Amino acid sequence: MLYWRLFFCVAALNNLVIGAIMLFSADQAAAQIGLTGASASYFVGFGGLMIAIFGVAYALVAHRPLPNRNFVAIGALGKACTVVFSSWHAAQHHIPQNIYLLSMGDLVFALIFAIFLQQTRNAPNATP
């Protein structure tokens, strides 16, 4: 479990850092991705808040991987949906290519999350 704990520490830090940047620098982050208007910083900040909350969940998994396994299932779903959502918007030319490529990091995390879920599905003390 040591490697999984380290991996989920990395996942937690990734989400916490990205979430904090989006939350506390919402105006600058909105400008970087081409969002304008009065509500742009709200939507970027809100997205950052949600990303940071997932970071807290991954930190809980790092602390106790098997009892908190359900957070990984929700996280895998969220990351897979992010990839699909970003792919659709990239295909429609709604988002810049660099933002789309950043979202592909979530594809890597989703795949590794799936491996964790597969490997631990019958482990003692694991949530279903």
N, C-alpha and C positions, 0 to 999 in steps of 0.2 A: 504493500500500500504506500510505501514511501514515495515512489515515483508518481503515483496518482496524486498524492498530497502536494508534491512539488508542482505538478502540472496545474492543479486547481489553484494554487497560489499564483501562478503566472496568469491564469485566466482571470482571477479576481483582480490582480493588479492592472491587467490590460483594461478591463471594464471600468475599474475605479478611476484610472488616469484619463481614459477617453471621456468618460462621463463627467469628470470634474472639469476638464477643459471645455467641454460643450456647455456645461452648466454655468461656470464662472466666467467664461469668455464668449458668451452666446452671441453678442453683436459681431465680434471678430470672426467667430466660426460661421455665422450666417453669411457674412460677406465672402468668406473663403469659398463657400459652395454656391454662391450666386443668389442667395435668398435676399429679397428686399421687402420693404414694407414694415409697417408698425408691428405686426405679429411675428415677424421672422425670428427675432431673438427668443420670443416665448416658445415657439415650436422647437427650436434648436435646444434651448435650455430644458424643456420638458423631455425631449429625447435623451439628453444627457443624464437627467435624473433617473429615467428608466434604465439606462445602461448601467449607471452606478448601483442601482438597486440589485441588478443581476450580479454585479461584482460582489456585493455583500453575500448573496446566495452562494457564489462560488467559494468565497472565503469560509462559509459554513461547511461546504463540502470538503474543502482542504482540511478543516479541523476534524471532521467526522465523516469520512467518505460514504460509508455504507448506510448509516442511519439517515443521511441527508441526500441519498441517491435520487430521490424524486426531483430535487432541484435541477439535477443534471438533465433529466428528461424534459423538463420545462425549458431549460436553457438550450438544449439541442433543437427543440421545436422553434424557439425564438430565433436562433441563429440561422436555421434552415429557411425560415420565413423571410428573414432579412435578405438572404441571398436571392430568393425568388423575387421579392419586392424590388430590390436594387437592379436585378437583371431586367425586369420588365421596364423600369424607368430608364435604364440605360438604353435599351432597345428603342424606346420612344424619344430618346435624346432629351430627356427631362433633367438628367444629372450629368455632370462632367465625368469624363472617363476616369480621372484620378480618384474620384469618390467611389465609382463603381469598383475599381481595382482594390481599394481599401476594404470594401465590403466582402471581398473574396477571402479575407482573413477569417471571417465568420464561417466560411465553408470548411476551412481546415479545422476550426474548433468544433463545428458540428460533427464532422467525421470522427474526431478523436473522442468526443462525448459519446457517440454511438458505440465506439469500441469499448469504452468504460462500461456502458450500460450492458453490452453483450457479455463482457467478461465477468461482471458482478451479479448477473441476474439470479443466480442460485446461491450466492454467498450467504452464510449465516449472518443474521442481524441486518441484512439489506432490506430496505423498503421495497415493496413490490414495483 
